[in-house]
Amino acid sequence: MKWYIVGVTIHSTQYVKAETPEDAQEQVRNRSNSDLLNDCDCDFNITYTDEEEGDIDTKTPAGRLSSGIFAALADFESDLIRERTRADLAAALARGRKCGRNGGRPFSLTKTQVRTAQVAMADRGTSVAGLCKELGIRPVTLYRYVGPNGELRAHAKRVLQA
């Protein structure tokens, strides 16, 4: 049996141990580049298969160099993607846009609406359906912000702090 590389991309390397390349295609599984390099250091006969360039034998110094370069490039690209994502999130946050872990979906009620709902819910004669219609929300949203006796809940406290 030989190890067959069935796909090398920037983000992952797919390889399997199989009798033929066709069998390898059926048994594809993902592995990280470090797993690939660890396997290359063993006594396995690992062969990269590329339709244009041919095979790269990892038993030779040139093959080990090539696989090291591929792994380094993949790690570099992964780090670049991570760095750019963080920079874009920071820039969006600086522009006032909330996204990702630092923000999220906007609140359904404004500060004024939260205070209105709090006062109305404290009054026992208030119709929940009428208050919801006035605020343009559903009862589940109202109760997410204000309790039945007018007490503020966590969502309402976050709105008032913002």
Order of alpha helices (4+ residues) and beta strands (2+ residues): beta-beta-alpha-beta-alpha-beta-beta-alpha-alpha-alpha-alpha-alpha
